[in-house]
Structures are given as C-alpha cells and as structure tokens.
Amino acid sequence: MTAPKVYVETYGCQMNVADSELIVGLLGREGYIPVQSPEGADVILVNTCAVRDHAERRVMGRVGELKRYKGPGGVLGVVGCMAQRLGLGLLERASHVDLVVGPDGYRGLPELIAAARSGDRRADTEFKSWEHYEDVDAARPQGGPSAFVTVQRGCDYRCTFCVVPMTRGPERIRKLDDVLREVERLAADGVSEITLLGQTVNSYHDGQHHFGHLLRAVGAVPGVRRLRFTSPHPNDFSEAVVAAMAEVPAVCEHVHLPVQSGSSRVLKRMLRRYTREQYLACVARLREAIPGLALTTDIIVGSPGETEQDFQETESLVREVGFDDAYTFRYSPRDGTPALKIPDQVPDGLAGERLERLIRTVREVSRGRNLALVGSTHEVLVEKPARRGGLLQTRTRTNKVALVRGPAPWIGTYLRVRLTGTTGATFTATPVTALKELAIVG
C-alpha cells in the first residue's frame, strides 16, 4: 500500500509556521509523507490566519482553487485561526471543505481525515487548556540552521481590535524544562539559532520561572549561538528580563516591539495598557541596556476614532524612535471584537490614504538608518539561497538581510561580512573573513 501524501500550505505569522511543522510531524508518525505541491496529494491542509479580513478572503479564494486537486477519496481541510473563528459555519459555507480544525485540535487530525474519507465532515474548535503537543516532534526543514520553539499559546490581553483571544484561547505556558528539552534536541541536530514564540512572549511565567529565566536557560544550551523571540508586549519588559537580554551573549540585538499607534488617546481605545510616553520609556530602557539595538514594530492606521492629529502622532513616533522597519496595516474590522462598537469608524479611503503616508515615512526612516550602516562589518548567519542567482541570503544579529556571493556549503555557517550597499531594505555584502575560515560554525 502506498503511503498517503499530505500537502500543507501556510498563511500568517511565525506561530502558524510552527504549527504547520507540528501538523506534518504529527501526521508523519501516522505514515503520511509531506509533499511540496498539492498535485497528487491525498490530503491538502490550509493553515490559516484570521487577524485581518483580507487574509481570510485570500485564504477562501485559495481553498476554492485547491479543490481541483482533490482526487477520489482526497481530503481538503482548513486548519488554524480562521478555522477556529468560523468553525462549523465554514463547512456550511464551503461544500468542498471536508474538515475544519482549530489550533488545539491537531492531535485529532488522523481520525478526522479518516472520517472525511468516508463522507463524515467534521469540525474541532474546542480549546484545550492542557495542549502543548509536548510528545509531537515537529517536522522542521532538514539541515536548517534556525528553528521556532513555541513557549506560550493563547493570549490574556484583550486589545479591542484583536481576534487572537478568540482564535487561540487563553494564555497557556509551557514548563521551562519542557522547552529546554526541545531546544537541546534541536541543538544536537545542528540548529544554532532559536526563536521563542508566543502571542505576548515576554509575559512568560510557568509558575516558577519568568521570561528572563527562560532566556538565560535557553541561551546556555551548548550549540545555541543566537536567540530571538517574538512578539513581546511593551508592558512586560521587567528589569529581570532586560538584564537577561543584555547579559546573555546569545540574545540578538533586535526586538520587534509592536506599538500599534503613536497616540495615547488611540492606545487607550485599543486597550493596549500603555501610553505613548510609557512606550518611549520602554524603548529608552532597552536601548540603554543593549547598545546597537535594532527595533521593528507593528502599526495600525484607521482605528475607530482615529483623527488626523492621532495619525500625525503616529508618524512623529516613527521618526522619534527611528524604527529599523515596521509592519503597517489598515484597521480591519473583526466580528466579535469590541472595536466594532467604537463610534467614529474611519472611512476606508481615508484609512488607505493614511497608510500610504505612513509607509512613506517608515521607508524614509528605515532607509536613513540602513544607509548609515553601509561600510560596517557584522556577523551573519547564512540562511539559504537567495532569489537572485549565485547569491546567498544571510542575516545579521540585528535582523538585517544581506546578500552574499558564495557556495551552497556556506549555508548554516557564520561569516563576518562588510555591508557594501543597500536598496533601502536589503543589503549587499562581501565576506571579510579569510576563505579558509568561512566554514567555521558555532
């Protein structure tokens, strides 16, 4: 009997990427073989995002396209955050979808797939407070130098615009010892860069250990050369956490610090639990403790009640902080979120115009910071072949992408390079280490 093939297509954040690796690992122990194309796959799963309406519409369109790959007895399923949000309604809405599974239901996928093959279409969107998939080995890319490690699932913050608490449930924390065992296995397999994942990752506390303890423990694992985390909340950078960031050599000099708005008035409506001034104070503490720190962020424009003055405060914050980059979005109404009930919804056209202005400002600030780095030298991790022929994609500790000409065996190694130019976002670079030293790892 031929082993069944499974194709998983992933949309959304790093957490979804990590969950897709879990899904493939879980099905792998049931005999499924992962494939890179939906053509010929026995099971097609789309791992979805629900943060913005545009993402959901894009996924629904893609699911409609994928149904043509379903052969006799084939299964097409939707998993992840959108599946959690829509539940049984998605089965009613799309007759070509055979199963719908939220982030806590992946353990039941083999049974649900078997049921779907017999015509029994099902949904599993129950939150499971105990589920961390501790016994599942994620199927990560073979030989890759980097890996995601989930340390926290769900979220206890209740930002008025955000659907995550409804799609991933309340906050749940893995025990530090369980995280360490996973990291030690990864390091033994040659992974040297770890990224810790959580919805508000720096609020981590397993009852005995806080996030600073976790950074120190993971950073001390032999073989771990770089340690990253995403996404933190500005309120949860305690003195102990900042001290660990500054003192653990593996912790990289980059923080993705979502601000969402530069206006205290808008932040209050968002229930972000900090003011503009408190956010700036957090930035100052981080930069004082960690010289050369790079900061990136998330920003939403067009939130309900946002005025032109509020928007200008956001623009001025971008300039004052000097972000290295920013993910910018137009506010997206989400069913069930309190923001839908806030008066003075901003018209789409005005929100779109503000978004264009903000993107220009972010690019101007980012380009200025990047131009100032041309000529400097940095340690880079060679990640993978670049899209441009003959080049390799590398990344600095501050999360800057630099393209270097070199052979494939350099992938997974660390180099010293000089940044020679920039397009405004990506750098070109040349190695400054002697060729005989280029393959040194760890």
C-alpha positions, 0 to 999 in steps of 0.5 A: 500500500502506498503511503498517503501524501499530505500537502500543507500550505501556510498563511500568517505569522511565525506561530502558524509556521510552527504549527504547520511543522507540528501538523506534518510531524504529527501526521508523519508518525501516522505514515503520511509523507509531506509533499511540496505541491498539492498535485497528487496529494491525498490530503491538502491542509490550509493553515490559516490566519484570521487577524485581518479580513483580507487574509481570510478572503485570500485564504477562501479564494485559495481553498476554492482553487485547491479543490481541483486537486482533490482526487477520489477519496482526497481530503481538503481541510482548513486548519488554524485561526480562521478555522477556529473563528468560523468553525462549523459555519465554514463547512456550511459555507464551503461544500468542498471543505471536508474538515475544519480544525482549530489550533488545539485540535491537531492531535485529532487530525488522523481520525478526522481525515479518516472520517472525511474519507468516508463522507463524515465532515467534521469540525474541532474548535474546542480549546484545550487548556492542557495542549502543548503537543509536548510528545509531537516532534515537529517536522522542521526543514532538514539541515536548517540552521534556525528553528521556532520553539513555541513557549506560550499559546493563547493570549490574556490581553484583550486589545479591542481590535484583536481576534487572537483571544478568540482564535487561540484561547487563553494564555497557556505556558509551557514548563521551562524544562519542557522547552529546554528539552526541545531546544537541546534536541534541536541543538544536537541536530545542528540548529544554532539559532532559536526563536521563542514564540508566543502571542505576548512572549515576554509575559512568560511565567510557568509558575516558577520561572519568568521570561528572563529565566527562560532566556538565560536557560535557553541561551546556555544550551551548548550549540545555541549561538543566537536567540530571538523571540517574538512578539513581546508586549511593551508592558512586560519588559521587567528589569529581570528580563532586560538584564537577561537580554543584555547579559546573555551573549546569545540574545540578538540585538533586535526586538520587534516591539509592536506599538500599534499607534503613536497616540495615547488617546488611540492606545487607550481605545485599543486597550493596549495598557500603555501610553505613548510616553510609557512606550518611549520609556520602554524603548529608552530602557532597552536601548540603554541596556543593549547598545546597537539595538535594532527595533521593528514594530507593528502599526495600525492606521484607521482605528475607530476614532482615529483623527488626523492629529492621532495619525500625525502622532503616529508618524512623529513616533516613527521618526522619534524612535527611528524604527529599523522597519515596521509592519503597517496595516489598515484597521480591519474590522473583526466580528466579535471584537469590541472595536466594532462598537467604537463610534467614529469608524474611519472611512476606508479611503481615508484609512488607505490614504493614511497608510500610504503616508505612513509607509512613506515615512517608515521607508524614509526612516528605515532607509536613513538608518540602513544607509548609515550602516553601509561600510560596517562589518557584522556577523551573519548567519547564512540562511539559504539561497537567495532569489537572485542567482549565485547569491546567498541570503544571510542575516545579521544579529540585528535582523538585517538581510544581506546578500552574499556571493558564495557556495551552497556549503556556506549555508548554516555557517557564520561569516563576518561580512562588510555591508557594501550597499543597500536598496533601502531594505536589503543589503549587499555584502562581501565576506571579510573573513579569510576563505579558509575560515568561512566554514567555521560554525558555532 
